[in-house]
């Protein structure tokens, strides 16, 4: 999914509050998939534990990396990372 656009990809663990980034991720609903881009300023990054997978052993730990972004209009949004997500400095 990487393109040669001349912009260097950034790793999740390199992000700091105040960084301006563009996040490109694949959205899949049913059999349809499309690419979405979100630009904003990093408010914080976190690793969240969740119970997305039910009927697992009670001590299984499931985590997701997520970025809280402030969009140019001031709105806050959360982007959850997966293996297809690409982060670039904006």
N, CA, C and O atoms as a MOPAC input file, in Angstrom:
PM7 MOZYME 1SCF
protein

 N      0.80600 1    -1.18500 1     0.00000 1
 C      0.00000 1     0.00000 1     0.00000 1
 C      0.85200 1     1.25400 1     0.00000 1
 O      0.31600 1     2.35800 1    -0.08400 1
 N      2.14800 1     1.11300 1     0.09000 1
 C      3.00200 1     2.28400 1     0.10000 1
 C      3.17000 1     2.82300 1    -1.31400 1
 O      3.35900 1     2.06700 1    -2.26600 1
 N      3.09800 1     4.12900 1    -1.42800 1
 C      3.25000 1     4.79700 1    -2.70300 1
 C      4.52300 1     5.61800 1    -2.66000 1
 O      4.96700 1     6.01800 1    -1.58400 1
 N      5.11000 1     5.87100 1    -3.80100 1
 C      6.29700 1     6.70400 1    -3.86800 1
 C      5.88000 1     8.15700 1    -4.04700 1
 O      6.06400 1     8.72500 1    -5.12300 1
 N      5.33500 1     8.74600 1    -3.03200 1
 C      4.89300 1    10.13800 1    -3.09500 1
 C      5.96500 1    11.08300 1    -2.57400 1
 O      5.74100 1    12.29200 1    -2.50700 1
 N      7.11400 1    10.55900 1    -2.20900 1
 C      8.18900 1    11.41000 1    -1.72100 1
 C      8.06500 1    11.75800 1    -0.25100 1
 O      8.91900 1    12.45900 1     0.29200 1
 N      7.01500 1    11.28100 1     0.40200 1
 C      6.80200 1    11.57700 1     1.81900 1
 C      7.16800 1    10.34000 1     2.62600 1
 O      6.72100 1     9.23500 1     2.31700 1
 N      7.96700 1    10.52400 1     3.64500 1
 C      8.44300 1     9.42400 1     4.48400 1
 C      7.34200 1     8.96500 1     5.43500 1
 O      6.68300 1     9.78900 1     6.06900 1
 N      7.14500 1     7.66300 1     5.53500 1
 C      6.18200 1     7.11700 1     6.49100 1
 C      6.74100 1     7.25900 1     7.90100 1
 O      7.95600 1     7.25000 1     8.10000 1
 N      5.85300 1     7.39100 1     8.86900 1
 C      6.21800 1     7.56200 1    10.26800 1
 C      5.69200 1     6.38200 1    11.05900 1
 O      4.62900 1     5.84400 1    10.74900 1
 N      6.42400 1     5.98100 1    12.06800 1
 C      5.98000 1     4.88500 1    12.93500 1
 C      5.12900 1     5.42600 1    14.07500 1
 O      5.29400 1     6.56400 1    14.51500 1
 N      4.21600 1     4.58200 1    14.53800 1
 C      3.30700 1     4.94900 1    15.62600 1
 C      4.08400 1     5.37800 1    16.86900 1
 O      3.72800 1     6.36900 1    17.50700 1
 N      5.13900 1     4.64300 1    17.22000 1
 C      5.87000 1     4.93900 1    18.45600 1
 C      6.72900 1     6.19900 1    18.35900 1
 O      7.32500 1     6.60000 1    19.35800 1
 N      6.81200 1     6.82800 1    17.20000 1
 C      7.55900 1     8.07700 1    17.03800 1
 C      6.68200 1     9.31100 1    17.18800 1
 O      7.19500 1    10.43000 1    17.21900 1
 N      5.37700 1     9.12900 1    17.28200 1
 C      4.46200 1    10.26400 1    17.35700 1
 C      4.50200 1    10.93400 1    18.71900 1
 O      4.64800 1    10.28100 1    19.75200 1
 N      4.36800 1    12.26300 1    18.69200 1
 C      4.32900 1    13.06600 1    19.91800 1
 C      3.16600 1    14.04800 1    19.81200 1
 O      2.78000 1    14.42200 1    18.70500 1
 N      2.60500 1    14.46900 1    20.93300 1
 C      1.55300 1    15.48900 1    20.88200 1
 C      2.05300 1    16.73300 1    20.14500 1
 O      3.16900 1    17.20500 1    20.36200 1
 N      1.19300 1    17.24500 1    19.27300 1
 C      1.53800 1    18.42300 1    18.48500 1
 C      2.00200 1    18.10300 1    17.07600 1
 O      2.04400 1    18.99600 1    16.23000 1
 N      2.35300 1    16.84800 1    16.79900 1
 C      2.76500 1    16.45400 1    15.44500 1
 C      1.57600 1    16.56000 1    14.50000 1
 O      0.46800 1    16.14500 1    14.83800 1
 N      1.80900 1    17.12000 1    13.31200 1
 C      0.77700 1    17.15900 1    12.27600 1
 C      1.00000 1    15.96400 1    11.36200 1
 O      2.08000 1    15.79200 1    10.79600 1
 N     -0.04300 1    15.13200 1    11.22400 1
 C      0.09700 1    13.90000 1    10.45400 1
 C     -1.09500 1    13.69600 1     9.52200 1
 O     -2.14200 1    14.33100 1     9.65300 1
 N     -0.88600 1    12.78800 1     8.58200 1
 C     -1.95800 1    12.29100 1     7.73200 1
 C     -1.98400 1    10.78300 1     7.92200 1
 O     -0.95500 1    10.12000 1     7.80100 1
 N     -3.15100 1    10.24400 1     8.21900 1
 C     -3.31900 1     8.80900 1     8.42800 1
 C     -4.13900 1     8.26700 1     7.26300 1
 O     -5.23100 1     8.75700 1     6.97300 1
 N     -3.59800 1     7.25400 1     6.60400 1
 C     -4.29200 1     6.61500 1     5.49500 1
 C     -4.62500 1     5.19000 1     5.92300 1
 O     -3.74100 1     4.42600 1     6.31000 1
 N     -5.90400 1     4.84000 1     5.85000 1
 C     -6.30300 1     3.50700 1     6.28300 1
 C     -7.38700 1     2.95500 1     5.37100 1
 O     -8.09800 1     3.70400 1     4.70100 1
 N     -7.49800 1     1.65000 1     5.35900 1
 C     -8.47300 1     0.96400 1     4.51600 1
 C     -9.72800 1     0.70300 1     5.34500 1
 O     -9.66100 1     0.16200 1     6.44900 1
 N    -10.87400 1     1.10000 1     4.78900 1
 C    -12.16300 1     0.85900 1     5.43400 1
 C    -12.85600 1    -0.24500 1     4.64500 1
 O    -12.96900 1    -0.15600 1     3.42200 1
 N    -13.31700 1    -1.28100 1     5.33300 1
 C    -14.00200 1    -2.38500 1     4.67700 1
 C    -15.36800 1    -2.58000 1     5.32300 1
 O    -15.48800 1    -2.73100 1     6.53800 1
 N    -16.38300 1    -2.57300 1     4.48200 1
 C    -17.75000 1    -2.83900 1     4.92800 1
 C    -18.32000 1    -3.87700 1     3.97100 1
 O    -18.52000 1    -3.60100 1     2.78800 1
 N    -18.57700 1    -5.05600 1     4.48600 1
 C    -19.05100 1    -6.13800 1     3.62900 1
 C    -17.97900 1    -6.49300 1     2.61600 1
 O    -16.84700 1    -6.79600 1     2.99100 1
 N    -18.32000 1    -6.45900 1     1.35200 1
 C    -17.36200 1    -6.77800 1     0.30000 1
 C    -16.72500 1    -5.53300 1    -0.30100 1
 O    -15.86900 1    -5.64900 1    -1.17800 1
 N    -17.12100 1    -4.34600 1     0.14800 1
 C    -16.56000 1    -3.10000 1    -0.36800 1
 C    -15.41600 1    -2.62000 1     0.50400 1
 O    -15.46800 1    -2.72400 1     1.73000 1
 N    -14.37800 1    -2.09100 1    -0.13900 1
 C    -13.24100 1    -1.50200 1     0.57400 1
 C    -12.86100 1    -0.20200 1    -0.10300 1
 O    -12.94300 1    -0.08600 1    -1.32600 1
 N    -12.44600 1     0.77600 1     0.68600 1
 C    -11.95200 1     2.02900 1     0.14500 1
 C    -10.90600 1     2.60000 1     1.08900 1
 O    -10.81700 1     2.21800 1     2.25600 1
 N    -10.12000 1     3.52200 1     0.55600 1
 C     -9.07400 1     4.15300 1     1.34100 1
 C     -9.57300 1     5.49800 1     1.86100 1
 O    -10.15500 1     6.28300 1     1.11300 1
 N     -9.34400 1     5.75500 1     3.13800 1
 C     -9.72700 1     7.02300 1     3.75400 1
 C     -8.47500 1     7.70500 1     4.29000 1
 O     -7.56400 1     7.04400 1     4.78800 1
 N     -8.43600 1     9.02600 1     4.18600 1
 C     -7.31600 1     9.80000 1     4.71800 1
 C     -7.85200 1    10.78200 1     5.74500 1
 O     -8.87900 1    11.42700 1     5.53600 1
 N     -7.13800 1    10.88200 1     6.85400 1
 C     -7.49700 1    11.80300 1     7.92000 1
 C     -6.26400 1    12.61600 1     8.27500 1
 O     -5.20100 1    12.04800 1     8.52700 1
 N     -6.39100 1    13.94700 1     8.29700 1
 C     -5.27700 1    14.82100 1     8.65100 1
 C     -5.61900 1    15.56500 1     9.92100 1
 O     -6.76100 1    15.97400 1    10.12800 1
 N     -4.62000 1    15.73700 1    10.77200 1
 C     -4.84100 1    16.48900 1    11.99000 1
 C     -3.59200 1    16.55100 1    12.84100 1
 O     -2.51000 1    16.13100 1    12.43100 1
 N     -3.77000 1    17.08300 1    14.03200 1
 C     -2.67700 1    17.23600 1    14.99600 1
 C     -2.84800 1    16.20900 1    16.10300 1
 O     -3.94100 1    16.04600 1    16.64600 1
 N     -1.76600 1    15.51800 1    16.43400 1
 C     -1.80700 1    14.48300 1    17.46100 1
 C     -2.06600 1    15.12000 1    18.82400 1
 O     -1.32300 1    16.00200 1    19.25300 1
 N     -3.11700 1    14.67200 1    19.49900 1
 C     -3.38700 1    15.09300 1    20.87700 1
 C     -2.70900 1    14.11300 1    21.82400 1
 O     -2.03800 1    14.51500 1    22.77500 1
 N     -2.89400 1    12.80100 1    21.55100 1
 C     -2.20100 1    11.77400 1    22.32200 1
 C     -2.29400 1    10.44400 1    21.58000 1
 O     -3.14800 1    10.24700 1    20.71600 1
 N     -1.39700 1     9.54900 1    21.94200 1
 C     -1.44200 1     8.17300 1    21.43600 1
 C     -1.60100 1     7.26900 1    22.64200 1
 O     -1.15300 1     7.59100 1    23.74300 1
 N     -2.23500 1     6.15200 1    22.42500 1
 C     -2.42200 1     5.21900 1    23.53900 1
 C     -2.61400 1     3.80600 1    23.02500 1
 O     -2.99100 1     3.58300 1    21.87400 1
 N     -2.34900 1     2.87600 1    23.89600 1
 C     -2.62800 1     1.46400 1    23.63700 1
 C     -3.79500 1     1.10700 1    24.53800 1
 O     -3.66800 1     1.11300 1    25.76200 1
 N     -4.93100 1     0.79600 1    23.93200 1
 C     -6.14700 1     0.51900 1    24.68900 1
 C     -6.39600 1    -0.98000 1    24.78300 1
 O     -6.28000 1    -1.71700 1    23.80300 1
 N     -6.73600 1    -1.39700 1    25.97000 1
 C     -7.17700 1    -2.78300 1    26.15400 1
 C     -8.68400 1    -2.80500 1    25.95100 1
 O     -9.39900 1    -1.93500 1    26.44900 1
 N     -9.15300 1    -3.78100 1    25.23300 1
 C    -10.58700 1    -3.84400 1    24.97700 1
 C    -11.06500 1    -5.28100 1    24.95300 1
 O    -10.27000 1    -6.22100 1    24.93700 1
 N    -12.37100 1    -5.43100 1    24.95200 1
 C    -12.98400 1    -6.74900 1    24.92000 1
 C    -13.66700 1    -7.00200 1    23.59500 1
 O    -14.77000 1    -7.54800 1    23.54500 1
 N    -13.00000 1    -6.59900 1    22.51500 1
 C    -13.57700 1    -6.74900 1    21.19000 1
 C    -13.88400 1    -8.20400 1    20.87100 1
 O    -14.89000 1    -8.50500 1    20.22700 1
 N    -13.03000 1    -9.09500 1    21.31400 1
 C    -13.21100 1   -10.51700 1    21.02200 1
 C    -13.85700 1   -11.18700 1    22.23000 1
 O    -13.20200 1   -11.37600 1    23.25500 1
 N    -15.09300 1   -11.53700 1    22.12300 1
 C    -15.76000 1   -12.19200 1    23.25200 1
 C    -15.54200 1   -13.69800 1    23.16700 1
 O    -15.06400 1   -14.21800 1    22.15900 1
 N    -15.89200 1   -14.36200 1    24.21200 1
 C    -15.71700 1   -15.80800 1    24.35200 1
 C    -14.25400 1   -16.22600 1    24.31000 1
 O    -13.92100 1   -17.32300 1    23.86100 1
 N    -13.40700 1   -15.35800 1    24.77100 1
 C    -11.99500 1   -15.70500 1    24.89000 1
 C    -11.73600 1   -16.05300 1    26.34800 1
 O    -12.58400 1   -15.84500 1    27.21600 1
 N    -10.58300 1   -16.57100 1    26.59100 1
 C    -10.19000 1   -16.84800 1    27.96200 1
 C    -10.19800 1   -15.53200 1    28.73700 1
 O     -9.78400 1   -14.50600 1    28.19500 1
 N    -10.64800 1   -15.53300 1    29.96800 1
 C    -10.79700 1   -14.29600 1    30.74100 1
 C     -9.47800 1   -13.55500 1    30.94000 1
 O     -9.49700 1   -12.34700 1    31.17400 1
 N     -8.34300 1   -14.22700 1    30.85900 1
 C     -7.07900 1   -13.52100 1    31.06700 1
 C     -6.36600 1   -13.18500 1    29.75600 1
 O     -5.23500 1   -12.70100 1    29.78300 1
 N     -7.00900 1   -13.43200 1    28.60300 1
 C     -6.44200 1   -12.98400 1    27.32800 1
 C     -6.49800 1   -11.46200 1    27.28200 1
 O     -7.49400 1   -10.84900 1    27.66600 1
 N     -5.43000 1   -10.87700 1    26.81300 1
 C     -5.37500 1    -9.42700 1    26.73300 1
 C     -5.33400 1    -9.02400 1    25.25600 1
 O     -4.45600 1    -9.45500 1    24.50800 1
 N     -6.29700 1    -8.19100 1    24.84700 1
 C     -6.38400 1    -7.71100 1    23.47900 1
 C     -6.17500 1    -6.20600 1    23.51400 1
 O     -6.86900 1    -5.50200 1    24.24800 1
 N     -5.22600 1    -5.70500 1    22.72800 1
 C     -4.89600 1    -4.28100 1    22.72100 1
 C     -4.98500 1    -3.73500 1    21.30900 1
 O     -4.80200 1    -4.46300 1    20.33400 1
 N     -5.27000 1    -2.43600 1    21.20900 1
 C     -5.23500 1    -1.72000 1    19.93900 1
 C     -4.50500 1    -0.40700 1    20.14900 1
 O     -4.72000 1     0.26900 1    21.15500 1
 N     -3.63400 1    -0.03400 1    19.19600 1
 C     -2.98400 1     1.26200 1    19.22700 1
 C     -3.93300 1     2.26700 1    18.59700 1
 O     -4.51300 1     1.99700 1    17.54600 1
 N     -4.09700 1     3.42300 1    19.22900 1
 C     -4.99100 1     4.43700 1    18.68800 1
 C     -4.36900 1     5.82500 1    18.82900 1
 O     -3.54600 1     6.07600 1    19.70900 1
 N     -4.78600 1     6.70600 1    17.94200 1
 C     -4.30400 1     8.08100 1    17.91500 1
 C     -5.51100 1     8.99300 1    18.06800 1
 O     -6.48000 1     8.86600 1    17.32000 1
 N     -5.46500 1     9.90800 1    19.02400 1
 C     -6.48900 1    10.93500 1    19.16000 1
 C     -5.99200 1    12.14500 1    18.39000 1
 O     -4.95100 1    12.71500 1    18.71600 1
 N     -6.75700 1    12.54000 1    17.34800 1
 C     -6.37500 1    13.64400 1    16.48600 1
 C     -7.33100 1    14.81900 1    16.64700 1
 O     -8.53300 1    14.64200 1    16.84100 1
 N     -6.76800 1    16.02300 1    16.56300 1
 C     -7.59500 1    17.22100 1    16.46700 1
 C     -7.58700 1    17.64600 1    15.00200 1
 O     -6.53600 1    17.96100 1    14.44300 1
 N     -8.76200 1    17.65100 1    14.38900 1
 C     -8.89000 1    18.01100 1    12.99100 1
 C     -8.78600 1    19.53200 1    12.84300 1
 O     -8.91400 1    20.25400 1    13.83200 1
 N     -8.55400 1    20.03000 1    11.61600 1
 C     -8.39500 1    21.47300 1    11.41500 1
 C     -9.57000 1    22.31500 1    11.92900 1
 O     -9.37200 1    23.46900 1    12.30800 1
 N    -10.78400 1    21.76000 1    11.94800 1
 C    -11.93900 1    22.51700 1    12.43200 1
 C    -12.13000 1    22.41600 1    13.95000 1
 O    -13.10100 1    22.94700 1    14.48900 1
 N    -11.20200 1    21.73400 1    14.64300 1
 C    -11.27300 1    21.61400 1    16.09500 1
 C    -11.92600 1    20.34500 1    16.58900 1
 O    -11.88900 1    20.05500 1    17.78500 1
 N    -12.52200 1    19.58500 1    15.69600 1
 C    -13.16400 1    18.32900 1    16.06700 1
 C    -12.11000 1    17.30200 1    16.47800 1
 O    -11.01900 1    17.26300 1    15.90900 1
 N    -12.44300 1    16.47300 1    17.46800 1
 C    -11.55600 1    15.39000 1    17.88900 1
 C    -12.03600 1    14.08100 1    17.28500 1
 O    -13.23800 1    13.81700 1    17.23300 1
 N    -11.09100 1    13.25800 1    16.82500 1
 C    -11.42800 1    11.95300 1    16.28000 1
 C    -10.35600 1    10.95200 1    16.69200 1
 O     -9.20000 1    11.31900 1    16.90500 1
 N    -10.74100 1     9.70500 1    16.79900 1
 C     -9.81100 1     8.64300 1    17.15300 1
 C     -9.62800 1     7.72200 1    15.95800 1
 O    -10.59900 1     7.28800 1    15.33900 1
 N     -8.37100 1     7.43000 1    15.64200 1
 C     -8.04400 1     6.49900 1    14.57300 1
 C     -7.37000 1     5.29900 1    15.22000 1
 O     -6.36700 1     5.44600 1    15.91800 1
 N     -7.92000 1     4.11200 1    14.98900 1
 C     -7.33900 1     2.89100 1    15.52400 1
 C     -6.46400 1     2.25900 1    14.45000 1
 O     -6.87800 1     2.10800 1    13.30000 1
 N     -5.25900 1     1.89500 1    14.84000 1
 C     -4.27400 1     1.37900 1    13.89700 1
 C     -4.51400 1    -0.10700 1    13.61300 1
 O     -4.96500 1    -0.85700 1    14.47900 1
 N     -4.20100 1    -0.51200 1    12.38000 1
 C     -4.13600 1    -1.92200 1    12.02900 1
 C     -2.95300 1    -2.11200 1    11.09000 1
 O     -2.18600 1    -1.17600 1    10.86300 1
 N     -2.80000 1    -3.30200 1    10.54800 1
 C     -1.60900 1    -3.58200 1     9.74400 1
 C     -1.60500 1    -2.86400 1     8.40100 1
 O     -0.57100 1    -2.83400 1     7.73300 1
 N     -2.72300 1    -2.28800 1     7.98700 1
 C     -2.79500 1    -1.59600 1     6.71300 1
 C     -2.71500 1    -0.07500 1     6.85100 1
 O     -2.72400 1     0.62400 1     5.83800 1
 N     -2.63900 1     0.44700 1     8.05100 1
 C     -2.61500 1     1.87800 1     8.29900 1
 C     -1.24200 1     2.45800 1     7.98800 1
 O     -0.21500 1     1.88800 1     8.35700 1
 N     -1.23700 1     3.60400 1     7.30100 1
 C     -0.00300 1     4.30400 1     6.96200 1
 C     -0.06200 1     5.69300 1     7.58000 1
 O     -1.05100 1     6.40800 1     7.42300 1
 N      1.00500 1     6.07300 1     8.28700 1
 C      1.09500 1     7.39600 1     8.91500 1
 C      2.17600 1     8.18400 1     8.18900 1
 O      3.27800 1     7.68400 1     7.96300 1
 N      1.84600 1     9.43800 1     7.82100 1
 C      2.82200 1    10.32900 1     7.19500 1
 C      2.78000 1    11.69000 1     7.89400 1
 O      1.72500 1    12.12900 1     8.35100 1
 N      3.92300 1    12.34300 1     7.97000 1
 C      3.95300 1    13.71100 1     8.49200 1
 C      3.27000 1    14.63300 1     7.49500 1
 O      3.46200 1    14.49800 1     6.28700 1
 N      2.48400 1    15.55800 1     7.99100 1
 C      1.79200 1    16.50700 1     7.10000 1
 C      2.46800 1    17.86300 1     7.12500 1
 O      2.02700 1    18.78500 1     6.43800 1

